[in-house]
């Protein structure tokens, strides 16, 4: 008899092509990606084997328009794949999801020439990167100091970025900075596409992290880095809308990633409590653990139901989902941290040891509460949305 999470999965109706992709992803995760996850976490090496296997399925094509070499599928299908891959290996999940985060704005805001020239690389398996964060600008993007200066047919880039997912391996970067000469910090924000190997672009470091150890997180430097003005997205000082739209679409993706981690930990915990006996009883026969499991399952079902609601809205063309995306990101990442922490507790001493993956999942879950806007920022955004305009 399926449990409530399996019933929720079965309630989704996919077209034949989407079901084939999801089934292929599940098979790949079970046979190859999940068995490699512990070793990649231990060594911290970038999981090129996983990337090659994902590319063999042509997964990047699902969010690239057909005219640029893609085979587009629904946003809901994309989120399902993010969750599946992240359940198998959180590092690989965020590497692949970042391709979407970085390149979706190019798809939505780029002109025909830019898309024709750049998108086939991604459809064929190229790696994308979304480049926003700086030492002085995290959740507050208006604090960016990276500058774009008009040099005729070129744009000169100077500055630095930190905590950039895929930063040292990307083929294309969606880079945000400020247009020199525009004083307003919001109106100055601009987006450009930077290509791998551009002179003046250098990787200055790769972080040694608590979790997601196989997913590279790099620091970048731009020293008189020149790109063609044809790589300017939308226009000078028109990047804020691009940035906000990008985050609205990537935050549900981060939620799907967190829910994949949570699913893995929940399943491991339930399996263990069904097998482990104390005082002649299976652990899950104790009422306290039944209550804990029930509460976690209820939270997961509610979060995943909300995720599918948002996905369906996006697929129907409704992109005004800023607050809804914040709620999803907040709740999904908080429950991921709670599920993984409780899984370690449920497994006792075993849960604290690296032989059991809940130890890794707990470390992987933590960053989901931090990136794509800290959960404190999302609580502020949600709460602020209820402020009424004062009457004057």
Secondary structure, DSSP 8 states (H G I E B T S, - for coil): ---HHHHHHHH----HHHHHHHHHHHHHIIIIIHHHHHHHHHH----HHHHHHHHHTTGGGGGS-GGGT-----HHHHHHHHHHHHHH-HHHHHHHHHHHHHHHHHHHH--HHHHHHHHHHHHTT--EEEE--BTTBSS-GGG---EEEEETTEEEEEEEEEEEETTTT-SEEEEEEEETT--STTTTEEEEEEETT-TTEEEEEE---SS-TTS-EEEEEEEEEEEEGGGEES-TT-HHHHHHHHHHHHHHHHHHHHHHHHHHHHHHHHHHHHH-EETTEEGGGSHHHHHHHHHHHHHHHHHHHHHHHHHHHHHTT----HHHHHHHHHHHHHHHHHHHHHHHHHTGGGGGSTTSTHHHHHHHHHGGGTSSS-HHHHHHHHHHTT------
